[in-house]
Amino acid sequence: MTMEVDPALAVPPPGSKQDIVRSVSVDASDPDAPNLLANLLNPPGSELDCALVYASNRSTATNLHETLAERLHPARTLGCSTSGEIDHDGYARGRLVGIGFPRSHFRTRSVAFTPREAQSTTVLVQKLLAARSALAREAPNWSNDFALLLVDGNALREDILAGRISSALGPVPLCGGVINDACDGTRPSLFSGANDSAAAIVLLVRSACQVSLFRGDHFLPTERRMVITRADPDKRLAYEINGVRADGEYARLLGLDTTDLSPAVFTTNPLVARMGEDHHVRSIGGVTDEGALRFHATIGEGMVLSLAERKRIVTHLEYQLSTLSLPTAPDLILTFDCYLRRAEAEQSGHLRALSRILSRRRVRGFSSFGEIHGGLHANHTMTGVAIYPPGVTRKVHR
């Protein structure tokens, strides 16, 4: 039996700094992994309000969600399957990662939506408002709120859903990640308690700890612009760019031939949409037989996109996370990190360097297939929330 646990967090001393947010990682191929995780995440004498679990698609545990719900009761449990995790070693695969929110510092509510409920604005708003009200009554003296969204991306509706949820949450900042089966064909799973048939799950968190949401990518828009002139927004397909076949125009702007287009080219050459002074990455997932470019996020006719200039991903990650540590380092950083960033790091040989940074900065999360920040959905991005020890005051970035 093999097991890896963040040594400082396996059984933290009562009242220690590491008692704020707990983190455990175990080998997902061990059939007893759920019990191991439950024992380490919620040792005797502790009291969890919620456990967030990221489970590798390689997990061999049967009835994973049911076991976790039973073992961690009365704490609420929720999570998702993943194609890659981030634990105490940085980038990892084949892990079961648990993140525990103790009642000493957190109160939570989780709201799961069926596919039909996710399409109903009325149901969505009613359930979220009820959860917000319940949190406000339970912890009236705490004022730091945030929400996490996990959503199944197979329906290609996460753009609309994120916008609706963000509007319903009002001032509560939202971030999240999309799960998909694009890597290995395994059907993704979202679970809330003993239920594993949700289309989306929102975790509302109220805390005594200050929090700071963030989003970043290592791309800058260039002046090489293009306009999508024929598209199918529902399928996220761009058939024509600048009035000609999309794959040919994209290749021409890169100085390539269409025969040169490949997943590696798409990974290192995403497009960006400008939004005022900001921008959001629109990554390309592939090309169809008809020459249409298939995007990972919403596109439409008339959308203006730019080729992107890459910055050094290692330098950018160190800078991004270091700014979250001024003047005090977070207790933990929960993140949704696009799988394209990991793919790029693997191609460029920077995976180990990035893992060292993620480990040192106490980052936990998984490789997502799209990232949510507020009501926006982007790709090739890292977003998340930094959670600070009580009493820390700093400028909040949302």
C-alpha positions in Angstrom: 0.0 0.0 0.0 1.4 3.4 -1.0 0.4 6.7 0.4 1.6 10.3 0.2 0.5 12.9 2.7 1.6 16.5 3.2 3.6 15.8 6.3 2.8 19.2 8.0 -0.9 18.6 7.5 -1.5 14.9 8.3 -2.3 15.5 12.0 -1.8 19.2 12.7 -1.3 20.4 16.3 -4.5 22.0 17.7 -4.6 25.7 17.2 -1.6 25.8 14.8 -1.6 27.9 11.7 -1.8 24.7 9.6 -5.1 24.0 11.3 -6.9 26.6 9.2 -7.2 24.7 5.9 -6.3 21.1 5.8 -4.8 19.3 2.8 -4.2 15.6 2.3 -3.1 13.6 -0.8 -3.2 9.8 -1.1 -2.7 7.3 -3.9 -5.9 7.0 -5.9 -5.1 3.5 -7.1 -5.4 2.2 -3.5 -8.9 0.7 -3.1 -8.9 1.9 0.5 -8.0 5.5 -0.6 -11.3 7.0 0.5 -10.9 5.7 4.1 -7.2 6.8 4.2 -8.2 10.2 3.1 -11.1 10.5 5.6 -8.8 9.4 8.5 -6.2 11.9 7.7 -8.4 14.8 6.7 -10.7 14.5 9.7 -8.8 13.0 12.6 -10.5 12.3 16.0 -11.3 15.5 17.9 -11.4 17.7 14.8 -14.6 19.1 13.3 -14.9 19.7 9.6 -17.7 21.7 8.0 -16.8 20.7 4.5 -14.5 18.5 2.5 -13.6 19.3 -1.1 -12.2 16.2 -2.9 -10.5 15.9 -6.3 -10.3 12.3 -7.5 -8.1 11.1 -10.3 -9.8 9.3 -13.1 -7.4 6.5 -12.3 -9.1 5.9 -8.9 -9.9 2.2 -8.3 -12.1 2.8 -5.3 -15.7 1.7 -5.7 -18.5 4.0 -4.6 -16.0 6.7 -3.8 -18.5 9.5 -3.2 -20.7 7.3 -1.0 -17.8 6.2 1.2 -16.5 9.8 1.6 -20.0 11.0 2.4 -20.4 8.3 5.1 -16.9 8.6 6.6 -16.8 12.4 6.8 -20.4 12.9 8.0 -21.7 15.3 9.3 -19.3 17.4 7.2 -20.6 18.0 3.7 -18.6 16.4 0.9 -18.3 17.5 -2.7 -15.8 17.2 -5.5 -15.1 15.9 -9.0 -13.0 13.5 -11.0 -9.9 14.9 -12.6 -7.3 14.2 -15.3 -4.6 15.8 -13.2 -4.2 17.1 -9.7 -2.1 19.7 -7.8 -1.0 18.5 -4.3 1.9 19.1 -2.0 4.3 18.0 -4.7 2.9 20.4 -7.3 1.6 18.8 -10.5 0.6 15.2 -9.9 -1.5 12.4 -11.4 -3.3 9.5 -9.9 -4.0 11.2 -6.6 -7.0 11.6 -4.3 -6.7 15.2 -3.0 -8.8 16.3 0.0 -9.2 19.9 1.2 -10.8 20.4 4.6 -12.6 23.5 5.9 -12.8 23.3 9.8 -15.8 24.8 11.5 -13.4 26.9 13.6 -12.9 29.1 10.6 -15.5 28.3 8.0 -19.2 27.7 7.3 -20.3 26.4 4.0 -23.3 25.4 1.9 -23.2 23.3 -1.3 -25.8 23.6 -4.0 -26.0 20.9 -6.7 -27.9 21.4 -9.9 -29.2 18.7 -12.2 -28.9 19.3 -16.0 -32.5 20.5 -16.1 -32.1 22.8 -13.0 -28.9 24.3 -14.5 -30.9 25.5 -17.5 -33.5 27.2 -15.3 -32.6 30.6 -14.1 -35.5 30.7 -11.6 -34.5 27.5 -9.9 -30.8 28.5 -9.9 -31.5 31.8 -8.3 -33.9 30.4 -5.7 -31.4 27.7 -4.6 -28.5 30.1 -4.4 -30.3 32.8 -2.5 -31.6 30.3 0.0 -28.0 29.0 0.6 -26.7 32.6 1.0 -29.4 33.4 3.5 -28.7 30.2 5.5 -24.9 31.1 5.7 -25.7 34.7 6.8 -27.9 33.4 9.6 -25.4 30.8 10.8 -22.3 33.1 10.8 -23.5 36.7 11.1 -20.3 38.0 12.5 -18.1 36.7 9.6 -17.9 38.8 6.5 -15.5 37.1 4.1 -17.4 35.2 1.4 -16.5 33.4 -1.8 -18.0 30.7 -4.0 -16.5 27.9 -6.0 -18.1 26.4 -9.1 -17.5 22.9 -10.5 -19.3 22.3 -13.8 -19.5 19.5 -16.4 -18.2 21.0 -19.6 -19.7 18.3 -22.0 -22.8 20.3 -22.5 -20.8 23.4 -23.7 -23.0 25.6 -21.5 -20.5 26.7 -18.8 -20.3 30.2 -20.3 -24.0 30.9 -19.8 -24.1 29.0 -16.5 -21.2 31.0 -15.0 -22.9 34.3 -15.9 -26.2 33.3 -14.3 -24.6 32.0 -11.1 -22.4 35.1 -10.8 -25.4 37.4 -11.2 -27.4 35.4 -8.6 -24.5 35.6 -6.1 -24.4 39.4 -6.3 -21.3 40.7 -4.3 -20.0 37.2 -3.5 -16.9 36.6 -5.7 -16.9 33.4 -7.8 -14.2 31.2 -9.3 -14.2 27.7 -10.5 -13.2 25.0 -13.0 -14.7 22.9 -15.8 -14.3 19.2 -15.9 -14.4 17.2 -19.1 -13.5 13.8 -20.6 -11.3 15.2 -23.4 -8.0 13.6 -22.2 -8.7 9.9 -21.7 -12.3 9.4 -22.7 -13.4 8.7 -19.1 -16.8 10.2 -18.3 -16.3 13.0 -15.8 -18.1 12.9 -12.5 -19.3 15.6 -10.1 -20.4 14.5 -6.7 -22.2 16.2 -3.8 -22.6 13.9 -0.8 -23.8 10.5 -2.0 -25.1 11.9 -5.3 -22.8 11.8 -8.4 -25.2 12.9 -11.1 -24.9 16.7 -10.8 -24.3 18.9 -13.8 -22.9 21.7 -11.7 -22.1 22.3 -8.0 -21.6 25.6 -6.2 -19.8 25.7 -2.9 -20.6 28.9 -0.9 -18.1 29.6 1.8 -18.2 32.2 4.7 -15.1 32.6 6.7 -13.3 34.4 9.6 -10.3 34.5 7.2 -9.7 37.1 4.6 -9.7 35.8 1.1 -8.5 37.1 -2.2 -9.6 35.8 -5.6 -7.2 36.0 -8.5 -6.9 35.2 -12.2 -3.9 35.3 -14.5 -2.3 34.0 -17.7 1.1 34.4 -19.3 -0.1 35.9 -22.6 -0.3 39.4 -24.0 -2.4 40.4 -27.0 -0.5 41.5 -30.1 -1.6 43.8 -32.9 -2.1 40.8 -35.2 -5.9 40.8 -35.1 -8.6 38.8 -36.9 -12.4 38.7 -37.0 -14.5 35.6 -36.9 -16.8 36.0 -39.9 -18.7 32.7 -39.9 -19.3 30.5 -36.8 -21.6 28.2 -34.9 -21.5 29.6 -31.3 -23.4 26.6 -29.9 -20.7 24.2 -31.0 -17.9 26.8 -30.5 -16.8 26.3 -34.1 -15.3 29.1 -36.2 -15.7 28.3 -39.9 -14.3 31.5 -41.4 -11.8 34.1 -40.1 -11.4 37.3 -42.1 -13.7 35.9 -44.7 -11.7 32.8 -45.5 -11.4 29.3 -44.2 -10.5 29.4 -40.5 -7.7 26.9 -40.4 -5.9 28.5 -43.4 -6.1 32.0 -42.0 -5.0 31.0 -38.5 -2.0 29.1 -40.0 -1.2 32.1 -42.3 -1.1 34.5 -39.4 1.3 32.1 -37.6 3.5 31.8 -40.7 2.6 28.1 -41.0 0.9 25.8 -43.4 -2.4 24.0 -42.5 -0.5 20.7 -42.5 1.6 22.1 -39.6 -1.4 22.6 -37.3 -1.3 20.2 -34.3 -2.2 20.1 -30.6 1.2 21.4 -29.8 0.7 24.4 -32.1 -2.7 25.1 -30.6 -1.4 24.9 -27.0 1.4 27.4 -27.6 -0.5 29.7 -29.8 -3.9 30.6 -28.3 -5.9 33.6 -29.3 -7.1 36.3 -26.9 -10.2 38.4 -26.8 -9.7 42.0 -25.6 -12.2 43.3 -23.1 -11.4 47.0 -22.3 -8.0 47.0 -20.6 -8.2 43.3 -19.9 -8.1 40.2 -22.1 -9.3 36.6 -22.0 -7.7 33.6 -23.7 -9.7 31.7 -26.3 -7.8 28.4 -26.8 -8.2 26.2 -29.8 -9.0 22.5 -29.2 -8.7 21.2 -32.7 -9.7 21.6 -36.4 -12.5 19.8 -38.2 -12.3 18.1 -41.6 -14.1 21.2 -43.0 -11.3 23.5 -41.7 -13.3 24.9 -38.8 -11.4 25.8 -35.6 -13.0 24.3 -32.5 -12.6 26.5 -29.5 -12.7 25.7 -25.8 -14.8 28.7 -24.8 -17.5 30.8 -26.3 -17.0 32.5 -29.7 -19.3 34.2 -32.2 -19.5 36.0 -35.5 -18.0 39.5 -35.3 -15.7 38.6 -32.4 -12.3 40.2 -32.7 -9.4 38.0 -31.6 -5.6 38.6 -31.5 -2.6 36.4 -31.7 -1.0 36.1 -28.3 2.6 36.7 -27.2 3.8 34.3 -24.6 5.6 35.4 -21.5 7.8 33.0 -19.5 5.4 30.7 -17.7 7.7 30.0 -14.8 8.5 33.7 -14.2 4.9 34.6 -14.5 3.7 32.0 -12.0 6.3 33.0 -9.5 5.3 36.7 -9.8 1.6 35.9 -9.7 1.8 33.8 -6.5 4.3 36.1 -4.8 2.0 39.1 -5.1 -0.6 37.0 -3.2 1.9 36.7 -0.3 2.4 40.4 0.3 2.6 41.3 3.1 1.6 37.9 4.5 1.6 34.5 2.8 -1.8 32.7 2.4 -2.5 29.7 4.5 -3.6 27.9 1.3 -4.2 28.7 -2.3 -7.1 26.9 -4.0 -6.7 26.9 -7.7 -8.2 25.8 -11.0 -5.3 25.5 -13.5 -6.0 24.9 -17.2 -4.8 21.5 -18.5 -3.2 23.4 -21.4 -0.8 25.1 -19.0 0.4 21.7 -17.8 0.6 20.5 -21.4 2.7 23.5 -22.3 5.0 23.0 -19.3 5.5 19.3 -20.3 6.3 20.3 -23.9 8.7 23.0 -22.8 10.4 21.0 -20.0 9.2 23.4 -17.3 6.9 21.0 -15.4 9.3 20.4 -12.5 10.1 24.1 -12.0 6.4 25.0 -11.9 5.7 22.1 -9.5 8.4 23.5 -7.1 6.7 26.9 -7.1 3.2 25.4 -6.6 4.5 23.2 -3.7 6.3 26.1 -2.0 3.3 28.4 -2.3 1.0 25.8 -0.9 -1.2 25.6 -3.9 -3.9 22.8 -4.2 -6.3 22.1 -7.0 -6.6 20.3 -10.3 -6.1 20.6 -14.1 -9.4 22.1 -15.4 -10.8 22.3 -19.0 -11.8 25.9 -18.6 -11.6 28.4 -15.8 -14.4 30.5 -14.2 -13.7 34.0 -12.8 -16.8 36.0 -11.9 -19.2 35.4 -14.8 -16.5 34.9 -17.3 -15.2 31.6 -18.8 -11.6 31.4 -20.2 -8.9 28.9 -21.0 -5.1 28.6 -20.6 -5.6 30.4 -17.3 -5.0 29.9 -13.6 -7.7 31.2 -11.3 -8.5 30.6 -7.6 -8.7 31.9 -4.1 -6.0 32.6 -1.5 -7.1 32.1 2.1 -5.2 34.0 4.8 -4.8 33.4 8.5 -7.3 35.3 10.7 -6.3 38.9 11.5 -4.4 39.4 8.2 -5.4 42.5 6.4 -4.5 43.2 2.8 -5.8 44.7 -0.3 -8.4 42.3 -1.8 -8.0 41.5 -5.5 -11.1 40.2 -7.2 
